[in-house]
């Protein structure tokens, strides 16, 4: 299993500020706070970030959204943990 070292900040799914609040405030109807690595959701969120912070793209050209999950949970009910990383 590959291991990656990432540099980012945790972004909780609930509470304030959170992924859900960002999606609501940005009026991104097609985005899902439960799985942000989905290609469509990831693109929608990243485009909203770029729209609000155009200078950030210059410093963070490869910005990605990464899910934190339990790799040992192989059940159909497996879900990402309560936060993601940006």
BALUM-920220 format. One record per atom (N, C-alpha, C, O, CB): residue number from 0; y, x, z; residue in one letter. Coordinates in steps of 0.1 Angstrom, whole numbers, plus 5000, padded with zeros to 4 digits. Each point is the difference from the previous one (the first is absolute). Glycine has a CB too. Layout:
{NUM; {Y; X; Z}; "A"},
...
END
This chain:
{0; {4988; 5009; 5000}; "X"},
{0; {5012; 4991; 5000}; "X"},
{0; {5012; 5009; 5000}; "X"},
{0; {5002; 5009; 5009}; "X"},
{0; {4986; 4972; 5003}; "X"},
{1; {5022; 5017; 4979}; "X"},
{1; {5012; 5008; 4999}; "X"},
{1; {5009; 4997; 5012}; "X"},
{1; {5000; 4989; 5005}; "X"},
{1; {4998; 5012; 4970}; "X"},
{2; {5009; 5009; 5029}; "X"},
{2; {5010; 4998; 5011}; "X"},
{2; {5013; 5004; 4994}; "X"},
{2; {5002; 5011; 4994}; "X"},
{2; {4981; 4993; 5025}; "X"},
{3; {5027; 4988; 4983}; "X"},
{3; {5014; 5003; 4995}; "X"},
{3; {5010; 5001; 5012}; "X"},
{3; {4999; 4992; 5010}; "X"},
{3; {4995; 4996; 4968}; "X"},
{4; {5015; 5021; 5021}; "X"},
{4; {5011; 5001; 5009}; "X"},
{4; {5012; 4994; 4994}; "X"},
{4; {5004; 5005; 4989}; "X"},
{4; {4986; 5016; 5022}; "X"},
{5; {5016; 4970; 4995}; "X"},
{5; {5012; 4993; 4995}; "X"},
{5; {5011; 5002; 5010}; "X"},
{5; {4998; 5001; 5012}; "X"},
{5; {4988; 4982; 4975}; "X"},
{6; {5026; 5017; 5007}; "X"},
{6; {5012; 5000; 5008}; "X"},
{6; {5007; 4987; 4998}; "X"},
{6; {5004; 4997; 4988}; "X"},
{6; {4998; 5028; 5011}; "X"},
{7; {5001; 4967; 5011}; "X"},
{7; {5006; 4988; 4998}; "X"},
{7; {5004; 4993; 5013}; "X"},
{7; {4999; 5007; 5011}; "X"},
{7; {4988; 4990; 4968}; "X"},
{8; {5016; 4991; 5021}; "X"},
{8; {5002; 4993; 5013}; "X"},
{8; {4992; 4987; 5000}; "X"},
{8; {4998; 4994; 4990}; "X"},
{8; {5026; 5016; 5011}; "X"},
{9; {4972; 4986; 5011}; "X"},
{9; {4992; 4988; 5001}; "X"},
{9; {5009; 4988; 4998}; "X"},
{9; {5011; 4999; 5005}; "X"},
{9; {4973; 5012; 5011}; "X"},
{10; {5011; 4979; 4978}; "X"},
{10; {5007; 4988; 4997}; "X"},
{10; {4991; 4988; 5004}; "X"},
{10; {4991; 4997; 4994}; "X"},
{10; {5022; 5013; 4987}; "X"},
{11; {4991; 4984; 5031}; "X"},
{11; {4991; 4989; 5005}; "X"},
{11; {5000; 4988; 4991}; "X"},
{11; {5010; 4997; 4993}; "X"},
{11; {4995; 5011; 5030}; "X"},
{12; {4985; 4984; 4977}; "X"},
{12; {4999; 4988; 4992}; "X"},
{12; {5008; 4988; 5006}; "X"},
{12; {5006; 4992; 4993}; "X"},
{12; {4971; 5016; 5000}; "X"},
{13; {5023; 4991; 5021}; "X"},
{13; {5007; 4990; 5007}; "X"},
{13; {5011; 5005; 5009}; "X"},
{13; {5000; 5012; 5003}; "X"},
{13; {4979; 4974; 4995}; "X"},
{14; {5029; 5005; 5006}; "X"},
{14; {5011; 5004; 5009}; "X"},
{14; {5013; 5003; 4992}; "X"},
{14; {5001; 4996; 4989}; "X"},
{14; {4982; 5014; 5027}; "X"},
{15; {5026; 4996; 4991}; "X"},
{15; {5013; 5003; 4993}; "X"},
{15; {5003; 5015; 5002}; "X"},
{15; {5001; 5003; 5012}; "X"},
{15; {5008; 4973; 4990}; "X"},
{16; {4993; 5032; 4989}; "X"},
{16; {4999; 4998; 4985}; "X"},
{16; {4985; 5001; 4997}; "X"},
{16; {4992; 5006; 5007}; "X"},
{16; {5031; 5003; 4988}; "X"},
{17; {4973; 4985; 4994}; "X"},
{17; {4986; 5000; 4996}; "X"},
{17; {4999; 4998; 4985}; "X"},
{17; {5010; 4996; 4993}; "X"},
{17; {4983; 4995; 5030}; "X"},
{18; {4995; 5010; 4972}; "X"},
{18; {4997; 4998; 4986}; "X"},
{18; {5003; 4985; 4997}; "X"},
{18; {5006; 4997; 4989}; "X"},
{18; {4976; 5022; 5010}; "X"},
{19; {5013; 4972; 5009}; "X"},
{19; {5002; 4986; 4998}; "X"},
{19; {5015; 4996; 4999}; "X"},
{19; {5004; 4993; 4991}; "X"},
{19; {4974; 5002; 5020}; "X"},
{20; {5030; 5010; 4998}; "X"},
{20; {5014; 4997; 5000}; "X"},
{20; {5007; 5006; 4988}; "X"},
{20; {5008; 4993; 4993}; "X"},
{20; {4992; 5007; 5032}; "X"},
{21; {4996; 5012; 4970}; "X"},
{21; {5005; 5006; 4988}; "X"},
{21; {4997; 4991; 4988}; "X"},
{21; {5009; 4998; 4992}; "X"},
{21; {4989; 5025; 5018}; "X"},
{22; {4990; 4973; 4989}; "X"},
{22; {4996; 4991; 4989}; "X"},
{22; {5008; 4987; 5000}; "X"},
{22; {5004; 4996; 4989}; "X"},
{22; {4973; 5014; 5011}; "X"},
{23; {5025; 4984; 5011}; "X"},
{23; {5008; 4988; 5001}; "X"},
{23; {5015; 5002; 4996}; "X"},
{23; {5005; 4993; 4992}; "X"},
{23; {4979; 4998; 5026}; "X"},
{24; {5022; 5020; 4988}; "X"},
{24; {5014; 5002; 4998}; "X"},
{24; {5002; 5004; 4985}; "X"},
{24; {5011; 4997; 4995}; "X"},
{24; {4991; 5011; 5029}; "X"},
{25; {4989; 4999; 4970}; "X"},
{25; {5001; 5004; 4986}; "X"},
{25; {4996; 4989; 4990}; "X"},
{25; {5001; 5001; 4988}; "X"},
{25; {4995; 5022; 5019}; "X"},
{26; {4999; 4966; 4999}; "X"},
{26; {4996; 4988; 4992}; "X"},
{26; {4989; 5004; 4989}; "X"},
{26; {5001; 4996; 4989}; "X"},
{26; {5022; 4994; 5015}; "X"},
{27; {4967; 5018; 5001}; "X"},
{27; {4989; 5004; 4991}; "X"},
{27; {4989; 4991; 5002}; "X"},
{27; {4991; 5002; 5008}; "X"},
{27; {5016; 5022; 4993}; "X"},
{28; {4993; 4965; 4992}; "X"},
{28; {4990; 4989; 5002}; "X"},
{28; {4986; 5005; 4996}; "X"},
{28; {4990; 4995; 5007}; "X"},
{28; {5027; 4989; 4988}; "X"},
{29; {4981; 5025; 4996}; "X"},
{29; {4986; 5004; 4996}; "X"},
{29; {4994; 5011; 5008}; "X"},
{29; {4989; 5004; 4997}; "X"},
{29; {5018; 4989; 4980}; "X"},
{30; {5001; 5012; 5033}; "X"},
{30; {4995; 5012; 5008}; "X"},
{30; {4991; 4995; 5011}; "X"},
{30; {5003; 4989; 5006}; "X"},
{30; {5017; 5024; 4988}; "X"},
{31; {4971; 4995; 5010}; "X"},
{31; {4991; 4997; 5011}; "X"},
{31; {5002; 5010; 5011}; "X"},
{31; {4998; 5012; 4998}; "X"},
{31; {4985; 4977; 4987}; "X"},
{32; {5020; 5007; 5027}; "X"},
{32; {5002; 5009; 5011}; "X"},
{32; {4987; 5005; 5006}; "X"},
{32; {4999; 5010; 5007}; "X"},
{32; {5022; 4979; 4999}; "X"},
{33; {4968; 5004; 4990}; "X"},
{33; {4987; 5003; 5006}; "X"},
{33; {4993; 5012; 4993}; "X"},
{33; {4991; 5007; 5005}; "X"},
{33; {5007; 4969; 5001}; "X"},
{34; {5006; 5027; 4981}; "X"},
{34; {4994; 5011; 4993}; "X"},
{34; {5010; 5005; 4990}; "X"},
{34; {5001; 4996; 4989}; "X"},
{34; {4976; 4994; 5013}; "X"},
{35; {5031; 5020; 5003}; "X"},
{35; {5011; 5004; 4992}; "X"},
{35; {4996; 5011; 4989}; "X"},
{35; {5008; 5004; 4992}; "X"},
{35; {5007; 4991; 5027}; "X"},
{36; {4973; 5010; 4982}; "X"},
{36; {4995; 5009; 4989}; "X"},
{36; {4996; 4993; 4987}; "X"},
{36; {4998; 5007; 4990}; "X"},
{36; {4995; 5008; 5029}; "X"},
{37; {5007; 4972; 4982}; "X"},
{37; {4998; 4992; 4987}; "X"},
{37; {5010; 5005; 4991}; "X"},
{37; {5012; 5001; 5003}; "X"},
{37; {4978; 4979; 5009}; "X"},
{38; {5007; 5022; 4975}; "X"},
{38; {5009; 5006; 4990}; "X"},
{38; {5012; 4991; 4999}; "X"},
{38; {5012; 5005; 5000}; "X"},
{38; {4969; 5005; 4988}; "X"},
{39; {5018; 4977; 5011}; "X"},
{39; {5011; 4991; 4998}; "X"},
{39; {5009; 5000; 5012}; "X"},
{39; {5013; 5002; 4999}; "X"},
{39; {4974; 4984; 4986}; "X"},
{40; {5008; 5013; 5027}; "X"},
{40; {5007; 5000; 5012}; "X"},
{40; {5008; 5013; 5002}; "X"},
{40; {5011; 5001; 5003}; "X"},
{40; {4973; 4983; 5007}; "X"},
{41; {5008; 5027; 4988}; "X"},
{41; {5006; 5013; 5001}; "X"},
{41; {5012; 5002; 4991}; "X"},
{41; {5011; 5005; 5004}; "X"},
{41; {4967; 5004; 5002}; "X"},
{42; {5021; 4987; 4981}; "X"},
{42; {5011; 5001; 4991}; "X"},
{42; {5012; 4992; 5004}; "X"},
{42; {5011; 5004; 4999}; "X"},
{42; {4972; 5000; 4983}; "X"},
{43; {5014; 4984; 5022}; "X"},
{43; {5011; 4991; 5005}; "X"},
{43; {5008; 5006; 5011}; "X"},
{43; {5012; 5000; 5000}; "X"},
{43; {4975; 4980; 4992}; "X"},
{44; {5006; 5025; 5018}; "X"},
{44; {5006; 5005; 5012}; "X"},
{44; {5008; 5013; 4997}; "X"},
{44; {5011; 5002; 5004}; "X"},
{44; {4971; 4988; 5010}; "X"},
{45; {5011; 5019; 4978}; "X"},
{45; {5007; 5012; 4996}; "X"},
{45; {5012; 4998; 4991}; "X"},
{45; {5011; 5007; 5002}; "X"},
{45; {4967; 5005; 5000}; "X"},
{46; {5022; 4978; 4990}; "X"},
{46; {5012; 4996; 4991}; "X"},
{46; {5011; 4995; 5009}; "X"},
{46; {5012; 5003; 4998}; "X"},
{46; {4973; 4992; 4983}; "X"},
{47; {5011; 4997; 5029}; "X"},
{47; {5011; 4995; 5010}; "X"},
{47; {5006; 5011; 5008}; "X"},
{47; {5012; 5000; 5002}; "X"},
{47; {4976; 4979; 4999}; "X"},
{48; {5004; 5031; 5003}; "X"},
{48; {5005; 5012; 5007}; "X"},
{48; {5010; 5008; 4991}; "X"},
{48; {5010; 5004; 5004}; "X"},
{48; {4969; 4997; 5010}; "X"},
{49; {5016; 5001; 4973}; "X"},
{49; {5009; 5007; 4991}; "X"},
{49; {5013; 4993; 4997}; "X"},
{49; {5010; 5006; 4998}; "X"},
{49; {4969; 5004; 4992}; "X"},
{50; {5020; 4977; 5009}; "X"},
{50; {5012; 4992; 4997}; "X"},
{50; {5010; 5001; 5012}; "X"},
{50; {5012; 5001; 4998}; "X"},
{50; {4974; 4983; 4988}; "X"},
{51; {5009; 5016; 5026}; "X"},
{51; {5009; 5000; 5012}; "X"},
{51; {5004; 5014; 5003}; "X"},
{51; {5011; 5002; 5006}; "X"},
{51; {4978; 4979; 5003}; "X"},
{52; {5003; 5029; 4988}; "X"},
{52; {5003; 5014; 5003}; "X"},
{52; {4998; 5009; 4988}; "X"},
{52; {4991; 5008; 4999}; "X"},
{52; {5003; 4988; 5025}; "X"},
{53; {5015; 5003; 4966}; "X"},
{53; {4998; 5007; 4987}; "X"},
{53; {5000; 5015; 5002}; "X"},
{53; {4993; 5007; 4992}; "X"},
{53; {5018; 4975; 4996}; "X"},
{54; {4996; 5024; 5022}; "X"},
{54; {5000; 5014; 5002}; "X"},
{54; {4987; 5005; 5005}; "X"},
{54; {4997; 5012; 4998}; "X"},
{54; {5028; 4987; 5006}; "X"},
{55; {4967; 4993; 5003}; "X"},
{55; {4988; 5004; 5005}; "X"},
{55; {4990; 5004; 4990}; "X"},
{55; {4992; 5009; 5002}; "X"},
{55; {5012; 4976; 5017}; "X"},
{56; {4996; 5009; 4969}; "X"},
{56; {4991; 5004; 4990}; "X"},
{56; {5001; 5014; 4995}; "X"},
{56; {4991; 5007; 4996}; "X"},
{56; {5010; 4969; 4996}; "X"},
{57; {5012; 5029; 5009}; "X"},
{57; {5002; 5014; 4996}; "X"},
{57; {4993; 5010; 5010}; "X"},
{57; {4995; 5010; 4995}; "X"},
{57; {5027; 4983; 4995}; "X"},
{58; {4978; 5003; 5022}; "X"},
{58; {4994; 5009; 5011}; "X"},
{58; {4985; 4997; 5002}; "X"},
{58; {4993; 5008; 5005}; "X"},
{58; {5029; 4993; 5006}; "X"},
{59; {4974; 4987; 4985}; "X"},
{59; {4986; 4995; 5002}; "X"},
{59; {4994; 4995; 4987}; "X"},
{59; {4997; 4988; 4999}; "X"},
{59; {5008; 5007; 5025}; "X"},
{60; {4993; 5014; 4966}; "X"},
{60; {4996; 4994; 4987}; "X"},
{60; {4985; 4995; 5000}; "X"},
{60; {4997; 4992; 4991}; "X"},
{60; {5019; 5024; 4998}; "X"},
{61; {4976; 4989; 5020}; "X"},
{61; {4986; 4996; 5000}; "X"},
{61; {4997; 4991; 5012}; "X"},
{61; {4989; 5000; 5006}; "X"},
{61; {5005; 5021; 4983}; "X"},
{62; {5016; 4971; 5016}; "X"},
{62; {4998; 4991; 5011}; "X"},
{62; {4988; 4990; 4998}; "X"},
{62; {4999; 4994; 4989}; "X"},
{62; {5026; 5008; 5016}; "X"},
{63; {4966; 4997; 5005}; "X"},
{63; {4989; 4991; 4999}; "X"},
{63; {4998; 4993; 5013}; "X"},
{63; {5005; 5004; 5010}; "X"},
{63; {4984; 5011; 4973}; "X"},
{64; {5004; 4974; 5016}; "X"},
{64; {4996; 4992; 5012}; "X"},
{64; {4986; 5002; 5002}; "X"},
{64; {4991; 4999; 4991}; "X"},
{64; {5026; 4983; 5004}; "X"},
{65; {4979; 5022; 5018}; "X"},
{65; {4987; 5003; 5003}; "X"},
{65; {4995; 4991; 5011}; "X"},
{65; {5007; 4997; 5010}; "X"},
{65; {4997; 5027; 4984}; "X"},
{66; {4984; 4970; 5005}; "X"},
{66; {4994; 4991; 5010}; "X"},
{66; {4992; 5008; 5010}; "X"},
{66; {4994; 5010; 4996}; "X"},
{66; {5005; 4972; 4987}; "X"},
{67; {5002; 5014; 5029}; "X"},
{67; {4991; 5006; 5011}; "X"},
{67; {4989; 4990; 5002}; "X"},
{67; {5003; 4988; 5002}; "X"},
{67; {5016; 5025; 5009}; "X"},
{68; {4969; 4991; 4988}; "X"},
{68; {4988; 4991; 5002}; "X"},
{68; {4989; 5007; 5007}; "X"},
{68; {5000; 5012; 5001}; "X"},
{68; {5007; 4975; 4979}; "X"},
{69; {4983; 5006; 5024}; "X"},
{69; {4988; 5006; 5006}; "X"},
{69; {4989; 5002; 4989}; "X"},
{69; {4995; 4990; 4995}; "X"},
{69; {5011; 4998; 5027}; "X"},
{70; {4991; 5024; 4974}; "X"},
{70; {4991; 5002; 4989}; "X"},
{70; {4985; 4997; 5004}; "X"},
{70; {4992; 4998; 4991}; "X"},
{70; {5023; 5020; 5001}; "X"},
{71; {4983; 4980; 5021}; "X"},
{71; {4986; 4996; 5004}; "X"},
{71; {4998; 4985; 5000}; "X"},
{71; {4989; 4996; 5001}; "X"},
{71; {5011; 5024; 5013}; "X"},
{72; {5010; 4972; 4984}; "X"},
{72; {4999; 4986; 5000}; "X"},
{72; {4997; 4995; 4986}; "X"},
{72; {5008; 5000; 4991}; "X"},
{72; {5008; 4998; 5028}; "X"},
{73; {4971; 5000; 4978}; "X"},
{73; {4995; 4996; 4987}; "X"},
{73; {4998; 4985; 4998}; "X"},
{73; {4994; 4996; 4990}; "X"},
{73; {4995; 5027; 5009}; "X"},
{74; {5016; 4969; 5011}; "X"},
{74; {4998; 4986; 4999}; "X"},
{74; {5009; 4993; 4990}; "X"},
{74; {5010; 5006; 4996}; "X"},
{74; {4983; 4995; 5028}; "X"},
{75; {5004; 4987; 4972}; "X"},
{75; {5009; 4993; 4991}; "X"},
{75; {5013; 4996; 5006}; "X"},
{75; {5010; 4998; 4993}; "X"},
{75; {4970; 4993; 4996}; "X"},
{76; {5021; 5009; 5025}; "X"},
{76; {5012; 4996; 5007}; "X"},
{76; {5009; 5013; 5003}; "X"},
{76; {5009; 4998; 5007}; "X"},
{76; {4978; 4982; 5003}; "X"},
{77; {5009; 5031; 4984}; "X"},
{77; {5008; 5012; 5003}; "X"},
{77; {5014; 4999; 4995}; "X"},
{77; {5003; 4995; 4989}; "X"},
{77; {4976; 5018; 5009}; "X"},
{78; {5030; 4991; 5011}; "X"},
{78; {5015; 4999; 4996}; "X"},
{78; {5006; 5013; 5004}; "X"},
{78; {4995; 5007; 5009}; "X"},
{78; {5006; 4968; 4994}; "X"},
{79; {5011; 5028; 4991}; "X"},
{79; {5007; 5012; 5005}; "X"},
{79; {5005; 4998; 5014}; "X"},
{79; {5000; 4989; 5005}; "X"},
{79; {5007; 5015; 4972}; "X"},
{80; {4996; 5007; 5030}; "X"},
{80; {5005; 4999; 5014}; "X"},
{80; {5014; 4995; 5000}; "X"},
{80; {5005; 4996; 4990}; "X"},
{80; {4980; 5023; 5016}; "X"},
{81; {5021; 4980; 5006}; "X"},
{81; {5012; 4993; 5001}; "X"},
{81; {5013; 5007; 4995}; "X"},
{81; {5011; 4995; 5002}; "X"},
{81; {4978; 4995; 5018}; "X"},
{82; {5009; 5022; 4974}; "X"},
{82; {5011; 5007; 4995}; "X"},
{82; {4997; 5008; 4987}; "X"},
{82; {4988; 5002; 4998}; "X"},
{82; {5021; 4999; 5025}; "X"},
{83; {5001; 5002; 4969}; "X"},
{83; {4998; 5008; 4988}; "X"},
{83; {5009; 5012; 5001}; "X"},
{83; {5008; 5001; 5010}; "X"},
{83; {4985; 4979; 4976}; "X"},
{84; {5007; 5029; 5004}; "X"},
{84; {5009; 5011; 5000}; "X"},
{84; {5007; 5000; 4987}; "X"},
{84; {4995; 4996; 4990}; "X"},
{84; {4990; 5017; 5025}; "X"},
{85; {5028; 4992; 4986}; "X"},
{85; {5008; 5001; 4988}; "X"},
{85; {5004; 5014; 4999}; "X"},
{85; {5007; 5004; 4990}; "X"},
{85; {5002; 4973; 5012}; "X"},
END
